[in-house]
Amino acid sequence: MAEITQFGWIFWIILIAGAGAFYVFFERLLFLRRVQIDYLDFIKGVCNVLNNGTDEATMLCEETGEAPVAAVVLTAIQHRNAKREALREAVDNTARAEISKMERRVASIAVVCQVAPLLGLAGTLVGVIHIVTAMREYAPLVQTTDLTSGLQYALVSTLAGLLVAAFCHVMHTILMVRIERIVLEMEAGASEVVAFLTHENTTIL
């Protein structure tokens, strides 16, 4: 009688998808930790050096690295002579681009979270089909091992799918919370700099 693979190819697909999701999670988590800065100190420093000109402020933003707050502040400084609406639009465009960078590949974790239980269900059905086939074609000579192998296939696939989905849900939530926090800081920093620049332009005029 044909033997079913101990865990089955569906189990390995779930395992590989879960490993990919873990890789994306840790890569994105390290990236988000690298780009998050103390935006209050950064904005305070930028506003202080802006009183002496924009060169120092621009250099400060560039030296800050990949921080989204620095990117939107740099855009505001570069468009400081534009009208308030144009300045705000330029900042918003930069903010959307930075959000897209932070959310890159995060959607793949959500996809694995949704697909893993379905793959587990598919593995369960394959195991059940194996059991039914063994009972129909080989009865009454069917052996216990023939039934337990199909049952093991079904249970392992279901468990793997549920565990991977649960971990992916947690990882996706952690990343989205961190991204939302950075976005709020980015928006707050952009608003302060825009207000500072527009007030300064009004004073000059």
Rosetta constraint file for C-alpha pairs under 8 A:
AtomPair CA 3 CA 146 HARMONIC 7.31 0.50
AtomPair CA 3 CA 149 HARMONIC 7.92 0.50
AtomPair CA 4 CA 8 HARMONIC 7.36 0.50
AtomPair CA 4 CA 130 HARMONIC 7.73 0.50
AtomPair CA 4 CA 149 HARMONIC 6.56 0.50
AtomPair CA 4 CA 150 HARMONIC 6.89 0.50
AtomPair CA 5 CA 9 HARMONIC 7.83 0.50
AtomPair CA 5 CA 149 HARMONIC 7.99 0.50
AtomPair CA 5 CA 153 HARMONIC 7.79 0.50
AtomPair CA 6 CA 149 HARMONIC 6.71 0.50
AtomPair CA 6 CA 152 HARMONIC 7.45 0.50
AtomPair CA 6 CA 153 HARMONIC 6.52 0.50
AtomPair CA 7 CA 11 HARMONIC 5.99 0.50
AtomPair CA 7 CA 12 HARMONIC 7.73 0.50
AtomPair CA 7 CA 152 HARMONIC 7.35 0.50
AtomPair CA 7 CA 153 HARMONIC 5.32 0.50
AtomPair CA 7 CA 156 HARMONIC 6.66 0.50
AtomPair CA 7 CA 157 HARMONIC 7.35 0.50
AtomPair CA 8 CA 12 HARMONIC 6.91 0.50
AtomPair CA 8 CA 123 HARMONIC 7.77 0.50
AtomPair CA 8 CA 153 HARMONIC 6.35 0.50
AtomPair CA 8 CA 157 HARMONIC 7.91 0.50
AtomPair CA 9 CA 13 HARMONIC 6.32 0.50
AtomPair CA 10 CA 14 HARMONIC 6.30 0.50
AtomPair CA 10 CA 119 HARMONIC 6.65 0.50
AtomPair CA 10 CA 120 HARMONIC 7.43 0.50
AtomPair CA 10 CA 122 HARMONIC 7.74 0.50
AtomPair CA 10 CA 123 HARMONIC 5.90 0.50
AtomPair CA 10 CA 157 HARMONIC 6.84 0.50
AtomPair CA 11 CA 15 HARMONIC 6.18 0.50
AtomPair CA 11 CA 120 HARMONIC 7.46 0.50
AtomPair CA 11 CA 123 HARMONIC 7.27 0.50
AtomPair CA 11 CA 156 HARMONIC 7.22 0.50
AtomPair CA 11 CA 157 HARMONIC 5.17 0.50
AtomPair CA 11 CA 160 HARMONIC 6.78 0.50
AtomPair CA 11 CA 161 HARMONIC 7.95 0.50
AtomPair CA 12 CA 16 HARMONIC 6.03 0.50
AtomPair CA 13 CA 17 HARMONIC 6.10 0.50
AtomPair CA 14 CA 18 HARMONIC 6.07 0.50
AtomPair CA 14 CA 116 HARMONIC 6.03 0.50
AtomPair CA 14 CA 119 HARMONIC 6.93 0.50
AtomPair CA 14 CA 120 HARMONIC 7.66 0.50
AtomPair CA 14 CA 160 HARMONIC 6.79 0.50
AtomPair CA 14 CA 161 HARMONIC 6.30 0.50
AtomPair CA 14 CA 164 HARMONIC 7.42 0.50
AtomPair CA 15 CA 19 HARMONIC 6.16 0.50
AtomPair CA 15 CA 160 HARMONIC 7.33 0.50
AtomPair CA 15 CA 164 HARMONIC 7.74 0.50
AtomPair CA 16 CA 20 HARMONIC 6.22 0.50
AtomPair CA 17 CA 21 HARMONIC 6.24 0.50
AtomPair CA 17 CA 112 HARMONIC 6.49 0.50
AtomPair CA 17 CA 116 HARMONIC 7.92 0.50
AtomPair CA 18 CA 22 HARMONIC 6.22 0.50
AtomPair CA 18 CA 112 HARMONIC 7.07 0.50
AtomPair CA 18 CA 164 HARMONIC 5.66 0.50
AtomPair CA 18 CA 168 HARMONIC 7.61 0.50
AtomPair CA 19 CA 23 HARMONIC 6.27 0.50
AtomPair CA 20 CA 24 HARMONIC 6.30 0.50
AtomPair CA 21 CA 25 HARMONIC 6.09 0.50
AtomPair CA 21 CA 108 HARMONIC 7.04 0.50
AtomPair CA 21 CA 109 HARMONIC 5.19 0.50
AtomPair CA 21 CA 112 HARMONIC 7.01 0.50
AtomPair CA 21 CA 168 HARMONIC 6.86 0.50
AtomPair CA 22 CA 26 HARMONIC 6.30 0.50
AtomPair CA 22 CA 168 HARMONIC 7.79 0.50
AtomPair CA 23 CA 27 HARMONIC 6.09 0.50
AtomPair CA 24 CA 28 HARMONIC 5.96 0.50
AtomPair CA 24 CA 105 HARMONIC 6.85 0.50
AtomPair CA 24 CA 106 HARMONIC 7.11 0.50
AtomPair CA 24 CA 109 HARMONIC 7.42 0.50
AtomPair CA 25 CA 29 HARMONIC 5.93 0.50
AtomPair CA 25 CA 106 HARMONIC 7.44 0.50
AtomPair CA 25 CA 109 HARMONIC 7.58 0.50
AtomPair CA 25 CA 171 HARMONIC 6.36 0.50
AtomPair CA 25 CA 172 HARMONIC 7.60 0.50
AtomPair CA 25 CA 175 HARMONIC 7.49 0.50
AtomPair CA 26 CA 30 HARMONIC 6.08 0.50
AtomPair CA 27 CA 31 HARMONIC 6.26 0.50
AtomPair CA 28 CA 32 HARMONIC 6.07 0.50
AtomPair CA 28 CA 102 HARMONIC 7.60 0.50
AtomPair CA 28 CA 106 HARMONIC 7.55 0.50
AtomPair CA 28 CA 175 HARMONIC 7.50 0.50
AtomPair CA 29 CA 33 HARMONIC 6.20 0.50
AtomPair CA 29 CA 175 HARMONIC 6.68 0.50
AtomPair CA 30 CA 34 HARMONIC 6.16 0.50
AtomPair CA 31 CA 35 HARMONIC 6.33 0.50
AtomPair CA 31 CA 102 HARMONIC 7.99 0.50
AtomPair CA 32 CA 36 HARMONIC 6.10 0.50
AtomPair CA 32 CA 102 HARMONIC 7.06 0.50
AtomPair CA 32 CA 178 HARMONIC 7.31 0.50
AtomPair CA 32 CA 179 HARMONIC 7.35 0.50
AtomPair CA 34 CA 66 HARMONIC 7.93 0.50
AtomPair CA 34 CA 67 HARMONIC 7.74 0.50
AtomPair CA 35 CA 65 HARMONIC 7.57 0.50
AtomPair CA 35 CA 66 HARMONIC 5.55 0.50
AtomPair CA 35 CA 67 HARMONIC 4.23 0.50
AtomPair CA 35 CA 68 HARMONIC 6.84 0.50
AtomPair CA 36 CA 67 HARMONIC 6.03 0.50
AtomPair CA 36 CA 68 HARMONIC 7.78 0.50
AtomPair CA 36 CA 182 HARMONIC 6.53 0.50
AtomPair CA 37 CA 42 HARMONIC 7.86 0.50
AtomPair CA 37 CA 67 HARMONIC 6.88 0.50
AtomPair CA 38 CA 42 HARMONIC 6.38 0.50
AtomPair CA 39 CA 43 HARMONIC 5.92 0.50
AtomPair CA 39 CA 69 HARMONIC 6.84 0.50
AtomPair CA 39 CA 185 HARMONIC 6.62 0.50
AtomPair CA 39 CA 186 HARMONIC 7.78 0.50
AtomPair CA 39 CA 189 HARMONIC 6.70 0.50
AtomPair CA 40 CA 44 HARMONIC 6.10 0.50
AtomPair CA 40 CA 189 HARMONIC 7.52 0.50
AtomPair CA 41 CA 45 HARMONIC 6.10 0.50
AtomPair CA 42 CA 46 HARMONIC 6.19 0.50
AtomPair CA 43 CA 47 HARMONIC 6.11 0.50
AtomPair CA 43 CA 189 HARMONIC 6.33 0.50
AtomPair CA 43 CA 192 HARMONIC 7.70 0.50
AtomPair CA 43 CA 193 HARMONIC 7.27 0.50
AtomPair CA 44 CA 48 HARMONIC 6.21 0.50
AtomPair CA 45 CA 49 HARMONIC 6.34 0.50
AtomPair CA 46 CA 50 HARMONIC 6.02 0.50
AtomPair CA 46 CA 57 HARMONIC 5.36 0.50
AtomPair CA 46 CA 60 HARMONIC 7.20 0.50
AtomPair CA 47 CA 51 HARMONIC 6.83 0.50
AtomPair CA 47 CA 57 HARMONIC 7.84 0.50
AtomPair CA 47 CA 193 HARMONIC 7.30 0.50
AtomPair CA 47 CA 196 HARMONIC 7.47 0.50
AtomPair CA 48 CA 52 HARMONIC 7.69 0.50
AtomPair CA 49 CA 53 HARMONIC 6.67 0.50
AtomPair CA 49 CA 54 HARMONIC 7.42 0.50
AtomPair CA 49 CA 56 HARMONIC 6.10 0.50
AtomPair CA 49 CA 57 HARMONIC 5.71 0.50
AtomPair CA 50 CA 54 HARMONIC 5.38 0.50
AtomPair CA 50 CA 56 HARMONIC 7.27 0.50
AtomPair CA 50 CA 57 HARMONIC 5.81 0.50
AtomPair CA 52 CA 56 HARMONIC 7.78 0.50
AtomPair CA 53 CA 57 HARMONIC 7.37 0.50
AtomPair CA 54 CA 58 HARMONIC 5.97 0.50
AtomPair CA 54 CA 77 HARMONIC 7.11 0.50
AtomPair CA 55 CA 59 HARMONIC 6.17 0.50
AtomPair CA 56 CA 60 HARMONIC 6.09 0.50
AtomPair CA 57 CA 61 HARMONIC 6.33 0.50
AtomPair CA 57 CA 77 HARMONIC 7.96 0.50
AtomPair CA 58 CA 62 HARMONIC 6.27 0.50
AtomPair CA 58 CA 74 HARMONIC 6.17 0.50
AtomPair CA 58 CA 77 HARMONIC 7.24 0.50
AtomPair CA 59 CA 63 HARMONIC 6.07 0.50
AtomPair CA 60 CA 64 HARMONIC 6.30 0.50
AtomPair CA 61 CA 65 HARMONIC 7.39 0.50
AtomPair CA 61 CA 70 HARMONIC 5.00 0.50
AtomPair CA 61 CA 71 HARMONIC 7.02 0.50
AtomPair CA 61 CA 73 HARMONIC 7.21 0.50
AtomPair CA 61 CA 74 HARMONIC 5.91 0.50
AtomPair CA 62 CA 70 HARMONIC 7.39 0.50
AtomPair CA 62 CA 74 HARMONIC 7.77 0.50
AtomPair CA 64 CA 70 HARMONIC 6.50 0.50
AtomPair CA 65 CA 70 HARMONIC 7.59 0.50
AtomPair CA 66 CA 70 HARMONIC 7.47 0.50
AtomPair CA 66 CA 71 HARMONIC 7.39 0.50
AtomPair CA 67 CA 71 HARMONIC 6.51 0.50
AtomPair CA 68 CA 72 HARMONIC 6.39 0.50
AtomPair CA 68 CA 95 HARMONIC 7.31 0.50
AtomPair CA 68 CA 98 HARMONIC 5.76 0.50
AtomPair CA 68 CA 182 HARMONIC 7.77 0.50
AtomPair CA 68 CA 186 HARMONIC 6.33 0.50
AtomPair CA 69 CA 73 HARMONIC 6.19 0.50
AtomPair CA 69 CA 185 HARMONIC 7.12 0.50
AtomPair CA 69 CA 186 HARMONIC 4.59 0.50
AtomPair CA 69 CA 187 HARMONIC 7.89 0.50
AtomPair CA 69 CA 189 HARMONIC 6.41 0.50
AtomPair CA 69 CA 190 HARMONIC 7.20 0.50
AtomPair CA 70 CA 74 HARMONIC 5.96 0.50
AtomPair CA 71 CA 75 HARMONIC 6.30 0.50
AtomPair CA 71 CA 94 HARMONIC 7.10 0.50
AtomPair CA 71 CA 95 HARMONIC 7.93 0.50
AtomPair CA 71 CA 98 HARMONIC 7.83 0.50
AtomPair CA 72 CA 76 HARMONIC 6.24 0.50
AtomPair CA 72 CA 91 HARMONIC 5.54 0.50
AtomPair CA 72 CA 92 HARMONIC 7.97 0.50
AtomPair CA 72 CA 94 HARMONIC 5.83 0.50
AtomPair CA 72 CA 95 HARMONIC 6.12 0.50
AtomPair CA 72 CA 186 HARMONIC 7.28 0.50
AtomPair CA 72 CA 190 HARMONIC 6.10 0.50
AtomPair CA 73 CA 77 HARMONIC 6.26 0.50
AtomPair CA 73 CA 91 HARMONIC 7.74 0.50
AtomPair CA 73 CA 189 HARMONIC 7.29 0.50
AtomPair CA 73 CA 190 HARMONIC 5.84 0.50
AtomPair CA 73 CA 193 HARMONIC 6.58 0.50
AtomPair CA 74 CA 78 HARMONIC 6.18 0.50
AtomPair CA 75 CA 79 HARMONIC 6.23 0.50
AtomPair CA 75 CA 90 HARMONIC 6.82 0.50
AtomPair CA 75 CA 91 HARMONIC 5.97 0.50
AtomPair CA 75 CA 94 HARMONIC 7.14 0.50
AtomPair CA 76 CA 80 HARMONIC 5.81 0.50
AtomPair CA 76 CA 87 HARMONIC 6.38 0.50
AtomPair CA 76 CA 88 HARMONIC 7.85 0.50
AtomPair CA 76 CA 90 HARMONIC 7.33 0.50
AtomPair CA 76 CA 91 HARMONIC 5.99 0.50
AtomPair CA 76 CA 190 HARMONIC 7.50 0.50
AtomPair CA 76 CA 193 HARMONIC 7.12 0.50
AtomPair CA 76 CA 194 HARMONIC 6.44 0.50
AtomPair CA 77 CA 197 HARMONIC 7.77 0.50
AtomPair CA 79 CA 87 HARMONIC 5.75 0.50
AtomPair CA 79 CA 90 HARMONIC 7.50 0.50
AtomPair CA 80 CA 87 HARMONIC 6.80 0.50
AtomPair CA 80 CA 197 HARMONIC 6.29 0.50
AtomPair CA 80 CA 198 HARMONIC 7.59 0.50
AtomPair CA 81 CA 201 HARMONIC 7.61 0.50
AtomPair CA 82 CA 86 HARMONIC 5.99 0.50
AtomPair CA 82 CA 87 HARMONIC 5.72 0.50
AtomPair CA 83 CA 87 HARMONIC 5.99 0.50
AtomPair CA 84 CA 88 HARMONIC 6.03 0.50
AtomPair CA 84 CA 198 HARMONIC 6.79 0.50
AtomPair CA 85 CA 89 HARMONIC 6.13 0.50
AtomPair CA 86 CA 90 HARMONIC 6.18 0.50
AtomPair CA 87 CA 91 HARMONIC 6.31 0.50
AtomPair CA 87 CA 194 HARMONIC 7.61 0.50
AtomPair CA 88 CA 92 HARMONIC 6.10 0.50
AtomPair CA 88 CA 194 HARMONIC 7.40 0.50
AtomPair CA 89 CA 93 HARMONIC 6.15 0.50
AtomPair CA 90 CA 94 HARMONIC 6.35 0.50
AtomPair CA 91 CA 95 HARMONIC 6.11 0.50
AtomPair CA 91 CA 190 HARMONIC 7.18 0.50
AtomPair CA 92 CA 96 HARMONIC 6.19 0.50
AtomPair CA 93 CA 97 HARMONIC 6.33 0.50
AtomPair CA 94 CA 98 HARMONIC 6.21 0.50
AtomPair CA 95 CA 99 HARMONIC 6.19 0.50
AtomPair CA 95 CA 186 HARMONIC 7.53 0.50
AtomPair CA 95 CA 187 HARMONIC 7.81 0.50
AtomPair CA 96 CA 100 HARMONIC 6.21 0.50
AtomPair CA 97 CA 101 HARMONIC 6.39 0.50
AtomPair CA 98 CA 102 HARMONIC 6.35 0.50
AtomPair CA 99 CA 103 HARMONIC 6.15 0.50
AtomPair CA 99 CA 179 HARMONIC 7.80 0.50
AtomPair CA 99 CA 183 HARMONIC 7.16 0.50
AtomPair CA 100 CA 104 HARMONIC 6.07 0.50
AtomPair CA 102 CA 179 HARMONIC 6.75 0.50
AtomPair CA 103 CA 107 HARMONIC 7.38 0.50
AtomPair CA 103 CA 179 HARMONIC 7.56 0.50
AtomPair CA 105 CA 109 HARMONIC 7.51 0.50
AtomPair CA 106 CA 110 HARMONIC 7.11 0.50
AtomPair CA 106 CA 172 HARMONIC 6.97 0.50
AtomPair CA 106 CA 175 HARMONIC 7.68 0.50
AtomPair CA 107 CA 111 HARMONIC 6.31 0.50
AtomPair CA 108 CA 112 HARMONIC 6.29 0.50
AtomPair CA 109 CA 113 HARMONIC 6.15 0.50
AtomPair CA 109 CA 168 HARMONIC 5.89 0.50
AtomPair CA 109 CA 169 HARMONIC 7.78 0.50
AtomPair CA 109 CA 171 HARMONIC 7.69 0.50
AtomPair CA 109 CA 172 HARMONIC 6.21 0.50
AtomPair CA 110 CA 114 HARMONIC 6.35 0.50
AtomPair CA 110 CA 168 HARMONIC 6.85 0.50
AtomPair CA 110 CA 169 HARMONIC 6.95 0.50
AtomPair CA 110 CA 172 HARMONIC 6.44 0.50
AtomPair CA 111 CA 115 HARMONIC 6.05 0.50
AtomPair CA 112 CA 116 HARMONIC 5.61 0.50
AtomPair CA 112 CA 164 HARMONIC 7.91 0.50
AtomPair CA 112 CA 165 HARMONIC 6.83 0.50
AtomPair CA 112 CA 168 HARMONIC 6.98 0.50
AtomPair CA 113 CA 117 HARMONIC 7.52 0.50
AtomPair CA 113 CA 164 HARMONIC 6.93 0.50
AtomPair CA 113 CA 165 HARMONIC 4.19 0.50
AtomPair CA 113 CA 166 HARMONIC 7.12 0.50
AtomPair CA 113 CA 167 HARMONIC 7.98 0.50
AtomPair CA 113 CA 168 HARMONIC 5.20 0.50
AtomPair CA 113 CA 169 HARMONIC 5.96 0.50
AtomPair CA 114 CA 118 HARMONIC 7.35 0.50
AtomPair CA 114 CA 165 HARMONIC 6.75 0.50
AtomPair CA 115 CA 119 HARMONIC 6.25 0.50
AtomPair CA 115 CA 165 HARMONIC 7.88 0.50
AtomPair CA 116 CA 120 HARMONIC 6.17 0.50
AtomPair CA 116 CA 160 HARMONIC 7.94 0.50
AtomPair CA 116 CA 161 HARMONIC 4.56 0.50
AtomPair CA 116 CA 162 HARMONIC 6.89 0.50
AtomPair CA 116 CA 164 HARMONIC 6.45 0.50
AtomPair CA 116 CA 165 HARMONIC 5.67 0.50
AtomPair CA 117 CA 121 HARMONIC 6.12 0.50
AtomPair CA 117 CA 158 HARMONIC 7.01 0.50
AtomPair CA 117 CA 161 HARMONIC 4.45 0.50
AtomPair CA 117 CA 162 HARMONIC 5.41 0.50
AtomPair CA 117 CA 165 HARMONIC 6.41 0.50
AtomPair CA 118 CA 122 HARMONIC 6.18 0.50
AtomPair CA 118 CA 161 HARMONIC 7.33 0.50
AtomPair CA 119 CA 123 HARMONIC 6.21 0.50
AtomPair CA 119 CA 157 HARMONIC 7.55 0.50
AtomPair CA 119 CA 158 HARMONIC 7.91 0.50
AtomPair CA 119 CA 161 HARMONIC 6.41 0.50
AtomPair CA 120 CA 124 HARMONIC 6.25 0.50
AtomPair CA 120 CA 154 HARMONIC 7.91 0.50
AtomPair CA 120 CA 157 HARMONIC 4.62 0.50
AtomPair CA 120 CA 158 HARMONIC 4.13 0.50
AtomPair CA 120 CA 159 HARMONIC 7.11 0.50
AtomPair CA 120 CA 160 HARMONIC 6.65 0.50
AtomPair CA 120 CA 161 HARMONIC 4.49 0.50
AtomPair CA 120 CA 162 HARMONIC 7.20 0.50
AtomPair CA 121 CA 125 HARMONIC 6.31 0.50
AtomPair CA 121 CA 157 HARMONIC 7.29 0.50
AtomPair CA 121 CA 158 HARMONIC 5.86 0.50
AtomPair CA 121 CA 161 HARMONIC 7.78 0.50
AtomPair CA 122 CA 126 HARMONIC 6.26 0.50
AtomPair CA 123 CA 127 HARMONIC 6.21 0.50
AtomPair CA 123 CA 153 HARMONIC 6.81 0.50
AtomPair CA 123 CA 154 HARMONIC 5.47 0.50
AtomPair CA 123 CA 157 HARMONIC 5.13 0.50
AtomPair CA 123 CA 158 HARMONIC 6.75 0.50
AtomPair CA 124 CA 128 HARMONIC 6.22 0.50
AtomPair CA 124 CA 153 HARMONIC 6.90 0.50
AtomPair CA 124 CA 154 HARMONIC 3.71 0.50
AtomPair CA 124 CA 155 HARMONIC 6.51 0.50
AtomPair CA 124 CA 157 HARMONIC 6.25 0.50
AtomPair CA 124 CA 158 HARMONIC 6.13 0.50
AtomPair CA 125 CA 129 HARMONIC 6.02 0.50
AtomPair CA 125 CA 154 HARMONIC 6.82 0.50
AtomPair CA 126 CA 130 HARMONIC 6.20 0.50
AtomPair CA 126 CA 150 HARMONIC 7.85 0.50
AtomPair CA 126 CA 153 HARMONIC 7.79 0.50
AtomPair CA 126 CA 154 HARMONIC 6.92 0.50
AtomPair CA 127 CA 131 HARMONIC 6.38 0.50
AtomPair CA 127 CA 149 HARMONIC 7.90 0.50
AtomPair CA 127 CA 150 HARMONIC 4.33 0.50
AtomPair CA 127 CA 151 HARMONIC 5.81 0.50
AtomPair CA 127 CA 152 HARMONIC 7.50 0.50
AtomPair CA 127 CA 153 HARMONIC 5.26 0.50
AtomPair CA 127 CA 154 HARMONIC 4.55 0.50
AtomPair CA 128 CA 132 HARMONIC 6.20 0.50
AtomPair CA 128 CA 150 HARMONIC 6.34 0.50
AtomPair CA 128 CA 151 HARMONIC 6.86 0.50
AtomPair CA 128 CA 154 HARMONIC 6.74 0.50
AtomPair CA 129 CA 133 HARMONIC 5.95 0.50
AtomPair CA 129 CA 150 HARMONIC 7.95 0.50
AtomPair CA 130 CA 134 HARMONIC 6.12 0.50
AtomPair CA 130 CA 147 HARMONIC 7.84 0.50
AtomPair CA 130 CA 150 HARMONIC 5.54 0.50
AtomPair CA 131 CA 135 HARMONIC 6.23 0.50
AtomPair CA 131 CA 146 HARMONIC 7.13 0.50
AtomPair CA 131 CA 147 HARMONIC 5.29 0.50
AtomPair CA 131 CA 150 HARMONIC 5.47 0.50
AtomPair CA 131 CA 151 HARMONIC 7.27 0.50
AtomPair CA 132 CA 136 HARMONIC 6.18 0.50
AtomPair CA 133 CA 137 HARMONIC 5.95 0.50
AtomPair CA 134 CA 138 HARMONIC 5.52 0.50
AtomPair CA 134 CA 139 HARMONIC 7.20 0.50
AtomPair CA 134 CA 142 HARMONIC 6.37 0.50
AtomPair CA 134 CA 146 HARMONIC 6.74 0.50
AtomPair CA 134 CA 147 HARMONIC 7.24 0.50
AtomPair CA 135 CA 139 HARMONIC 5.17 0.50
AtomPair CA 135 CA 140 HARMONIC 7.62 0.50
AtomPair CA 135 CA 142 HARMONIC 6.23 0.50
AtomPair CA 138 CA 142 HARMONIC 5.09 0.50
AtomPair CA 142 CA 146 HARMONIC 6.71 0.50
AtomPair CA 142 CA 147 HARMONIC 7.91 0.50
AtomPair CA 143 CA 147 HARMONIC 6.94 0.50
AtomPair CA 144 CA 148 HARMONIC 6.14 0.50
AtomPair CA 145 CA 149 HARMONIC 5.86 0.50
AtomPair CA 146 CA 150 HARMONIC 6.66 0.50
AtomPair CA 147 CA 151 HARMONIC 6.23 0.50
AtomPair CA 148 CA 152 HARMONIC 5.86 0.50
AtomPair CA 149 CA 153 HARMONIC 6.15 0.50
AtomPair CA 150 CA 154 HARMONIC 6.28 0.50
AtomPair CA 151 CA 155 HARMONIC 6.16 0.50
AtomPair CA 152 CA 156 HARMONIC 5.89 0.50
AtomPair CA 153 CA 157 HARMONIC 6.13 0.50
AtomPair CA 154 CA 158 HARMONIC 6.24 0.50
AtomPair CA 155 CA 159 HARMONIC 6.08 0.50
AtomPair CA 156 CA 160 HARMONIC 5.99 0.50
AtomPair CA 157 CA 161 HARMONIC 6.11 0.50
AtomPair CA 158 CA 162 HARMONIC 6.24 0.50
AtomPair CA 159 CA 163 HARMONIC 6.07 0.50
AtomPair CA 160 CA 164 HARMONIC 6.03 0.50
AtomPair CA 161 CA 165 HARMONIC 6.07 0.50
AtomPair CA 162 CA 166 HARMONIC 6.08 0.50
AtomPair CA 163 CA 167 HARMONIC 6.23 0.50
AtomPair CA 164 CA 168 HARMONIC 6.02 0.50
AtomPair CA 165 CA 169 HARMONIC 6.08 0.50
AtomPair CA 166 CA 170 HARMONIC 6.43 0.50
AtomPair CA 167 CA 171 HARMONIC 6.14 0.50
AtomPair CA 168 CA 172 HARMONIC 5.95 0.50
AtomPair CA 169 CA 173 HARMONIC 6.14 0.50
AtomPair CA 170 CA 174 HARMONIC 6.23 0.50
AtomPair CA 171 CA 175 HARMONIC 6.29 0.50
AtomPair CA 172 CA 176 HARMONIC 6.14 0.50
AtomPair CA 173 CA 177 HARMONIC 6.11 0.50
AtomPair CA 174 CA 178 HARMONIC 6.37 0.50
AtomPair CA 175 CA 179 HARMONIC 6.12 0.50
AtomPair CA 176 CA 180 HARMONIC 5.99 0.50
AtomPair CA 177 CA 181 HARMONIC 6.24 0.50
AtomPair CA 178 CA 182 HARMONIC 6.33 0.50
AtomPair CA 179 CA 183 HARMONIC 6.09 0.50
AtomPair CA 180 CA 184 HARMONIC 6.19 0.50
AtomPair CA 181 CA 185 HARMONIC 6.34 0.50
AtomPair CA 182 CA 186 HARMONIC 6.00 0.50
AtomPair CA 183 CA 187 HARMONIC 6.09 0.50
AtomPair CA 184 CA 188 HARMONIC 6.11 0.50
AtomPair CA 185 CA 189 HARMONIC 6.03 0.50
AtomPair CA 186 CA 190 HARMONIC 6.05 0.50
AtomPair CA 187 CA 191 HARMONIC 6.12 0.50
AtomPair CA 188 CA 192 HARMONIC 6.33 0.50
AtomPair CA 189 CA 193 HARMONIC 6.28 0.50
AtomPair CA 190 CA 194 HARMONIC 6.00 0.50
AtomPair CA 191 CA 195 HARMONIC 6.02 0.50
AtomPair CA 192 CA 196 HARMONIC 6.11 0.50
AtomPair CA 193 CA 197 HARMONIC 6.04 0.50
AtomPair CA 194 CA 198 HARMONIC 5.98 0.50
AtomPair CA 195 CA 199 HARMONIC 5.95 0.50
AtomPair CA 196 CA 200 HARMONIC 6.07 0.50
AtomPair CA 197 CA 201 HARMONIC 6.17 0.50
AtomPair CA 198 CA 202 HARMONIC 6.09 0.50
AtomPair CA 199 CA 203 HARMONIC 6.12 0.50
AtomPair CA 200 CA 204 HARMONIC 6.28 0.50
AtomPair CA 201 CA 205 HARMONIC 6.20 0.50
